Amino acid sequence: MKPANSDEQQLVRDIGNGDASAFDVLYWKYHKSVYTNILRLIKDQEASKDILQEVFITLWIKRTALNPDKSIAGWLFTTAHRKCIDYLRCNTAKPLLVEEMIIADEPAGLIKMEQEKRLQLLQQAISDLSPKKRKVFELCKLNGKTYEETARELNISKHTVKEYLTAATIHIKDYIHHQPQSLISIFLILFVFYPPRF
């Protein structure tokens, strides 16, 4: 495995310190090549995009444990490979989702309450954003607008939209991840961290 270059070493250090812009740099540098490798194994575009997002979610969650002296590209591709193997194993077995196994026998009223809790948690995470980041997140993620459409509507640059959206997504992910309900956390992380537009 090739050693990390000095620029990437610094990016890894910055990510470890919680720098969202450093995460953004690595994401846009590697996400297409990681996605291509995932797709070769999975051969399913939507599943591959989901796995790609799981890889970068894992990168952020484990940011403080990253070793700057080791190749971050190697870490990304190794993590992606492991997640592909897990996906293929689970897809072959076709098990029920963990969430479905837990709530399948619950009364409809309890299921509705659980869904309401999830939505409330997501709303709390979004409301914790700054006004500008919240508006960008709502337009891009909840209303399905492109970066260009959002930039025009808010009279800001496309680059600023991307920066705000990345920061907002990371903030929401962190907010949800630190909640005690692990199942709710997983559900909402996948909900807010949509696959990228290729």
HELIX and SHEET records of a PDB file:
HELIX    1   1 SER A    6  GLY A   16  1                                  11    
HELIX    2   2 ALA A   20  ILE A   42  1                                  23    
HELIX    3   3 GLN A   45  ILE A   61  1                                  17    
HELIX    4   4 ARG A   63  ALA A   65  5                                   3    
HELIX    5   5 ILE A   72  ALA A   93  1                                  22    
HELIX    6   6 VAL A   98  ILE A  103  1                                   6    
HELIX    7   7 ALA A  108  SER A  127  1                                  20    
HELIX    8   8 PRO A  131  PHE A  137  1                                   7    
HELIX    9   9 GLU A  138  LEU A  142  3                                   5    
HELIX   10  10 TYR A  147  LEU A  154  1                                   8    
HELIX   11  11 LYS A  158  HIS A  177  1                                  20    
HELIX   12  12 SER A  182  VAL A  192  1                                  11    
END                                                                             
